[in-house]
Amino acid sequence: MSTRRASLLLVSALGLGAAASAAAGTSGHSAAPAPTSQLAVSALASAEQIYSQLPDGSSTRRVMPTTAADSEPVRSPDGTRLAFVSTRDGNPELYVLGANGSGAHRLTRTHGVESSPSWSPDGGEIVYSSDDNGSPRLFRISSSGGDARAVSTGYNFCTEPSWSPDGRKVAFTVRQGGFSIAVTDLGGGATRILASGEDGVWGADSRHLLYSDGSSLRLLDAQNGRTVPVVSGLGRVSEPTWSH
């Protein structure tokens, strides 16, 4: 993996609320998807190490010193654990450790590359992407370990999953020529392609998705397919997330 350098942008909840109203085709503010505080970073990867940092940029600390390449940290819903990807045992595999850096344990053991972990709302499972069978596809695994299960999407190139807060759906990026935002129903429903873009992540209402179209961040209403811009004019933007 190569070291990535990026800037962190904080978007106010007020701006996201107005964008959600526009995407829904209503006036005023939509209370559902907008967080109650600014977009924040709880853990980040820099020079392929994992750090914890307050939203104002202060109190930066390395969560777990290591010589391995650790990346893609994601906090569990209760804030007590981190899921992340590490090369400490060879190829990139999925791991979980305590948010204080203790008790790291490995979840996957494949010959492929695991990436993009996303927690279930109850913290019991993690959905992720793996190319162990060729093209990257989605799998789910218990956060305490065990056998992984394939997530049926109907597509062969699936990455960047995001588990909805209501536990019913997974949004992900699918490649069909270009990249698109798709949503699959975990209860056995059909997969829907919603918009061109990538890096989709659910809002708290399990209806709105924040995603990147390459040059801007947009808000997508997964019910009606409407999208509105949230941030633009900054060049390449990617990997948005919501505050908790």
N, C-alpha and C positions, 0 to 999 in steps of 0.2 A: 504494500500500500504506500502511496505517496503522501507526504505531509500537505494538508490543505490549509490555506490562510483565508479567513473570511471575516466579515464584519457582522456584528449583531445589531439588529434593528428592533426597537420596541415600538409597538403600535398600541395606541390607547384603546380601552374598551369602548369608549364613546364612538370612536370612528368605526369600529367593527360592528357596533350595534346599528349605526346608520346604514352601513353596507348591507347588513342582514335584512333590514327593512326593504331596501331597494331590490335585493335578490328575491324576496318573497312577494314583491309587487304591492307592498303596503306603505303607508306613510307613518312617520313617527319612528320610535325606537323599538327594536325587537329585543325583548329581555332574554330570550332563550339562549342564543349562542354566544352572546358577548360575555367574557369573563369579568369579574368584579375588580380586577387590577390590571396593571400593565403586563404585557407579554414578558415572561421571565425565563431565565436559564437556571435550571437546578443542577445540571451537570453538563460538561462539554468536553469534547475531544480536541486537544491542541498538541501538535507534534506527536500525535497518536498516543497520548496519555489521557487519563480521565481526571477531570478537575471538578470541584464544586465551587459555585460563585453566587453571591447575592445579586439581585437584579440591578443594583446600582454599580456593579463592577467591582465591589470590594470583597474582602475576605476570600480571595481565591486560594484554594488549597488542593493539592493532589490527593485524590481519594485513595489510591493504592499504588505506591511506587513499584514499577516493574520495568524490565528491559524489553518486554514484549510490546507489540502494537495493539493497544486497546482502543476501541472506537465505538461509536453509535450507542452511547449510554442512554437509557430510558428509565425514569423512576417508576416504581410500582404505584398503583393508585393510593396506597396508604403511606407512601413515602419512606418505607423502611428498607427497600431493596432496589438494586439497580440491575437491569438486564443489559448486557453489552456483548460485543464481538471482540475476540482476542485471538492472536496467533501464538499464544504462549505454549501450546502443545503441537504446533505445526501450522496447518492451514486454518483459516478463520472459522472459529466455532462459536457457538452461543454459550454464554455463562451468566450466572446470577451471583451477586454478592450483596452483603449488607451495605446500606447507604453510608455507613461509617468506614467502609473498606474491609470489613471482616467477612470470613466465611465464604470465600469464592468457591463455587462449584460448577463444573462443566455439565451442560445439558445435552449437547449434540456430539455425535462421533461419526462423521462422514468423511468422504474423500472430496467433497465439494466445498463451496464457499457459502457460509451462512451470513445473512445480513438483515437489517431493518427490523429488529424486534419491536413488538407492540403488545402491551399487556391487555389481558381481559379485564373487565371492570372489577371483578372480585379478586384479581391478583392470582387466580389459580392456574391460569394458562398464559402462554405467550404465542402469538402468531408471528411468523417470520418467513423470509424468502431463502431458498436453497437451490443451488444448481447441481446438486449431487447426481441427479438423473439426466443431466444435459442442460436444457434451458431452465432458467430460474422459475420455480413454482412456489406456491404458498403451502406452509405446514403449520400445525399447532402442536404444542407440547406442554405437559404439566410444568409449572415453574419449579417443582421439586425434583424433576427428572422423570425418565421413563421413555416409552416409545412415542415417536412423532406420528401424527396422522396428517394425511394430505387434505388440503382444503380444496374442494371441487369448485373450479371457476369456469371451466370450458375453454381456457386459454393456456398457451404454452410458455408465454414470457410474462411473468407476474412478479413485481417487486414492490417495495415500500408499502406494506400493509398497515392499516390503521383500524384497530378494533373500536367499534362504536360504543359510547358509554352505556347504551341500553343493552349491550351484549348480543344484539341480533344480527349485526352486519359487519362486514369487513370492507373497507375501501382500499383500493390498491392501484398501482400504475401498471397498465398493460401496454405492450408494444405491438402495434400493428402498422408497420411502416413508421409512423410517428408514435408519440406517447399519448395515452389517454387516461383519464380518471374513470375507474370502474368501481361498482359496488356489487358485492355478492351477498345473498341472504344465507346465513348459516343454518337456517331451518330447512334448506333445500330448494329455495326459490331460484329464479333465473338471475344471471349476472347481467347488469345493465352498464353500458358505456354512457357516461354522462357529459364529458367535456374533454377537449384537447388540453393536455397538461400533465403534470406529475407532482409527486410529493403531497398527495392529499392527506389531510388530517382532520378528524371529526371535531366539531364544537360540542359543547356540553349538552345540547338538545338532541343529538344524534340525527339532526336534519341538515345542518350546514357543514360544509367542508371548506377549509382554507387550503389553497393549492397554488402552485406556480405554473405560469404559462411560458416561462423562460425569461421574459422581460418585466413581468409584474406579478404581484400576489393578487389572487382573486378569491372571492367568496362565492361558493356554489350552493344553491338550494337543491338538495338531492331529491326533493319531491317534485318540483316543477322544472328543473334543469336550468333555471336562470342563473347567470353569473354576473357579478359586478366587480370592478377593480377596487382593491384596497390600497395597494402601494404600487407606484410605477415611477419611471424616470430615473431609476437607480442602476441601470445596467442589469447584469445577470443576478437574479434572485432565486433562492431555492430553500428547501427544507424548513418551512414555517412550523411553528408549534403554538399551542395555546398555554396560557397560564393556568394554574390549578389553585 
